[in-house]
Each structure stands twice: as structure tokens, then as C-alpha cells.
């Protein structure tokens, strides 16, 4: 089960959650220390020390900028490409490598009881057409949605969760497909 639970009241045309048969573990380092998929209290304290409160205003939600951590897994880059291919299929894009990319925006930390909405609003970016979220402890599962949609966020019921948040960026032809998908979803 995904650590980040997203529910949407949308048509069947809109993707909400995808599962990959294979997903590498992202090797995440914060301040030189490897952060495991299952967080200890020490890991949580380190991440919070390096983070800023999330823009959503929740006292239990934190955001780390890409400059505050790094991912040291060559296999992870390939997996991000696989996730983009899945997004491209959802958008019926034939050649995703020519105009579709995921840019790491932040890593979110959600403490128990936090509502996982800090990543729902993408940073103000005119070039992003959507958001891709990968829960660290369940990296086989990922979700994405077009920018004009607002998935419902649910509280973290147990433990502390990490999620990598990417903004989805495309050239104009790909972006038109994403906006078309968003319009179909709202009908």
C-alpha cells in the first residue's frame, strides 16, 4: 500500500495511482547521512532539522529543497524515466523523451496525523503541467495529476512518511495533451 494515499472523484480517463513491477530504492542522503525507507526517530529529527515548514501550514509537514538532500542511485534516474513513460501513456504521447521531463521539486516529510496536502499545490511555475509524487517507503507506487486538479489528501495514520515530489514539465504539444486530460476529468 502506498504511503501517500490520494483519492480523486474523476472520470476513468484520469490517472491516480500507478504500480511498477520493479522499482529501485532511492538512496537518499541528508547532511551526509543515508535515510532509510523506514525512518527512525533520529532520521526524522535530522530531516526536520534540515527542512522548512511546508507551505500548507501544517505543524507536522516539512519540506526539504533539493539542495538539502541528494539521491545517490543511478537506477533511480532510470526509474524516473519509467514513471514518465507511464505518464506519457496516460496522455497518449508517443515519444515522451522529446518533450516530457520530471524535475525534482522537494522531498516532503509527513509526521503522524499530518494531512498530506503540502505537495498538492505545485510551486508557482509556468512551465509545469502536473505533479508526480513517489512515496519513499513504497516507491513501486506513484501518482501524478495535472496542475489544474486538486486530489483529496488524507491524514497519515501511522508513523512518519517521506515523499519525493517532482513537477512535470513539457513542451507545448505535450502540455496541450495534459490540459485536455484535465478538462475531460472535470466534465
N, C-alpha and C positions, 0 to 999 in steps of 0.2 A: 504494500500500500504506500502511496506517495506521502511524503511528509507534508507536502503542501497540498491542501485539498481545495479544489476550485469547483464551484458549481455555476452553471450558466443556464438561463432559460432561453435557449436559442434553437434555431432550426437545426436539422441534422446535417446541414451543409457546413456548419461551423465546427472546427476542431476545438477540443477542450483538453484532451489528455492523450498522449501517445506513449507507447511502451516499446522499448528497443530490446531485441533478444540478447544483445550484448552491449554492455556499457562499461568502459573503464572507470576506475575510481579516480576522481580528481585528486591529485596530490596538492593540497592547499597548504601554504606556509604563511603564517602571520608572525611578523617580527622574528623571523628565522626558525620558528617552531612549527613542526608539521601538525596540522589539525586533522584528527581522525574523523571518520564518518560519524561515529558515536562520540559525542562530546563529554569530556569530564568537566568537573567544576572549574579546574584550573584552565582548561581550554576556553570555557565560557568567559571567565574573568579576563583572559588575555584578549579575546575578541572584543569584549566590551570596552576594555582599556584603549584599544586602537580605533574603535568605532565612534560614530556620532549618532545621537538620537535620530531615528528615522523621521522623515518629513511628515509622516502620517500623525505624529503627535502621541503615539502610544508610548507609555513609560517602559514597556517591555519589548520594544522593537528597535533594533540597531542597524546601521548601515556602514559598511566598510567600502571605501572607494578602491578602485583597482590599484592605486598607489599604496594602499595599506596592506595588501596581500599579493601573493602570486601563485599561479598554478604551474607546477613543475612536472607535467606529464605530457610527453609527446603524443601519446594515444588520445589524450583529451581533445586536442585540436582536431584530430580526425573524427572524433565523436560529435563535436560541434558541427562539423561538415555534414555528418549523417542526419543530425537533427534538422539542419537547414534543408536537406533533401526532402525530409518528411513535410516540412512547411511548404516547400515548393510543390510537392504532390497535392497537398491540400488546396493550393492556389492554382493548380494545373499549369505550373510553369515548367516548360520543357528543358530549359538549360539554366538551372539555378546558379551555376558557377559564373554566369555572365550577368551579374547584377543583384545578387541577394547575398547579404552577409549579416553575421551576428557580431555586435560589438559589446564586449563585457562592460556593463554599466556599474554594477556594485554586487556585493555579497551581503545578504540580509541575515540577521540573527533574530530569531523569534523565541522569546522565553515563554515558559508555560503560562497559558492564559492570554497571551498576546493575540490580537486579531491580525491575521496575516494579510494586511492590506497595504503595508508600506511600499510594496513593489507594484501595486496596481496602477498607480499614476506614473507614467514614464516621465523622465526629466524633460524639460522643455527642449524639444529637438524637432526641427522642421524636417529632418531627413529620415526620422524613424516612422515606420508604418505599423509597428507592432512590438510586443514584448514576449520574450521567451524566458521561462523560469524552469530551473533544474534544481530539485531538492537534492542536497549533497548526500544525505543518507540513503536515498533511493534514486540514484542517478539514472536508472533504467527508465524512470518515468519523467516525462517533461510535458509542459503545457505551453501553449502560446495563444495569443489573441491579437486581433487588430487593435490599433490605438483607440478607435472610437467606441470600443466596447468596455464594459465595466463588469468583470466577473465578481461574483459574491465571494467574500473571504470569510473563513470560519476560524474560530479560536484554536490555538494549539492546545490540545487536550493533555499532553504528557511530554515532559522533557523540554529540551531546547533544540531548535531546528535551524539549520543553515540552508540557504538557497542562493544559487548563482543567478543573477538577473542580467539578461542581455537585451539590448534594443535591436530590433530587426530593421535593417536598412536596405533600401532597394533603389535601383534606377527608376525612372518614371514609368516604364512599361510594366515593371513588376508591381510598383505601388498602385497603379490603376487596378490591377487584379485584386490586391488586398482591400482596397476601398470598395470594390464591387462586392467582395465577400462580406464586408461589414454591413453594407446596405441590405443584402439578401438576408442577413441574420436579424436585422431589425424589423423586417416585414412580417 
